[in-house]
């Protein structure tokens, strides 16, 4: 990812973190997971990663339970 979106590019952004905004737009800020019997259901090669593209920073992780 670092090579695809360079930190210093021809970007116009006052905070200097344009690359982080581009990277998060490629992934999206949210994910839906299936939970069954108290366990997250993932495929054989699937994993969950928390990606911080504008860090290091302190962040909050919001979890919302939807369903029955």
N, C-alpha and C positions, 0 to 999 in steps of 0.2 A: 504494500500500500504506500509506503514512504516513497518509493521510486515513481509510482504512478502520479502522485500529487506532491510535488516538491514543496518544502516548507517556505522557501523563498522563491516566489514566482512573480509574474507580472500581475499581481493582485492589488486591488484597491480596497483596503479595509483599515480603519483607524487603529484597531486593537492589535493588528499584526498576526492574527490567527486565522486568516482566510483559509489556509489549508485544512484546518480542523473542521470548518463549516462545510467544505467540499466533501471531505471524507464522511462525515455523518450523513450527508445527503445521499451518499451512495449506499449506506446501510439502513438508514431509517432509525428513528429514536425509540421504537417499541417492538415488542415481540410477544406473540401469543404462544402459550405452552399448554399442552394437555397434561392434566394431573389426574391420575387414577389410583385409588387406594393409597393416597398420600405420597405417591411418587411421580416425578416428572417422566412422561413417556417420550423417549428419544429413540431414533433409529440407531442401528449398529455404529455408524460413523459420525453421529451427531454429538455435538457438545455445546455448552453455553459459555460464551465469553462476554465479559464486560469490557468494552473498548473505550479508552479515554484518549481522544485525539488532541485535546487542548490542555494537557496536564504538565506536571502533576497538579491536581486540584482536589479539594474536598467535594464530594458529590453525594447526593441523596439518591437512593434507589427506591422507586415507588412500585409497590406491588398491589394490584387490585384483583380480587377474586371475583370472577364472573361464573355464574352457573348455579347448579342445583346444590 
